[in-house]
Amino acid sequence: QVQLVESGGGWVQPGGSLRLSCATSRNIFTTDVMGWYRRAPGKQRELVATITSGGITNYADSVKGRFTISRDRPNYTVDLQMISLKPEDTAVYYCNVKRVWPNIDYWGQGTQVTVSS
């Protein structure tokens, strides 16, 4: 069982920055894909960014150039640096670990990010 705990959410004005961090229970495999998803009010959860242990990243078009995902070498944490935040980035952000075998998704409890003036 993988446990994930997010931190770093909060309120920020448009154009501001936040850094989210996800601490894991350290039982992460090198084949696991780590990532961040978000759910805005009234919308479905969507992918924000993912990263493999080899450093291959994938971003939603809406955050490209503004968000950066990183993963430490021991696979204990995965961070999301967010700059130039927009009101439409307001959402609950969830840390995710996608295990290939067996096929399981692990989720954190979520952290609220609010972008408003």
Buried (B, 14 or more C-beta within 10 A) or exposed (E): EBEBBBBBBEEBEEEBEBBBBBBBEEEBEEEBBBBBBBBBEEEEBEBBBBBBBEEEBBBBEEBEEBBBBBBEEEBBBBBBBBEEBBEEBBBBBBBBBBBEEEEEEBBBEBBEBBBEE
